[in-house]
C-alpha cells in the first residue's frame, strides 16, 4: 500500500531557517569529525571540548538534524529556492 505524500509543505521562509540550521549542523559535524580524525592520526585520546553539551551528544544531535532534513527533502515537504547544500563551507 503506497502512502500519499503530505500536500502541506513548510513555507519557503520556514524552509530557509531549516536550511540555515542545516548549514550550521554540517559545520559542527565536520569540525567534530576533523578533531576526532586528527586525534586518531596523532594517537591521542579524543579531546572533549569545553562546552555545556558533551561532544558525543552534540554530534548525535547534528547528525539527527541532517538526517531529518534529508527526509523532509525526500518526502517533498520543503519548498526550496533550490539553494544547494554546501558541505565544504566551514567557518
HUJOCOR-V378262 format. One line per field, one symbol per residue. ss: DSSP state (@ for helix, = for strand, . for the rest). phi: phi as a letter, one per 20 degrees, with the letter a starting at -180 (. if undefined). burial: # if it has 24 or more other ideal C-beta (glycine too) atoms within 12 Angstrom, else .. A space follows every 10 residues. Layout:
ss: ???
phi: ???
burial: ???
This chain:
ss: .........= .@@@@@@@@@ @@@@@@@@@@ @@@@@@@@@@ @......... ....@@@@@@ @@@@@@@@@@ @@@@...=.. .......... .
phi: .eeffffedf fgffffffff ffffffffff ffffffffff feldfffdff bfeggfffff ffffffffff ffffeldded dlffeeedec e
burial: .......... ....#..##. .######### ##........ .......... ....#..##. .#..##..#. .##....#.. .......... .
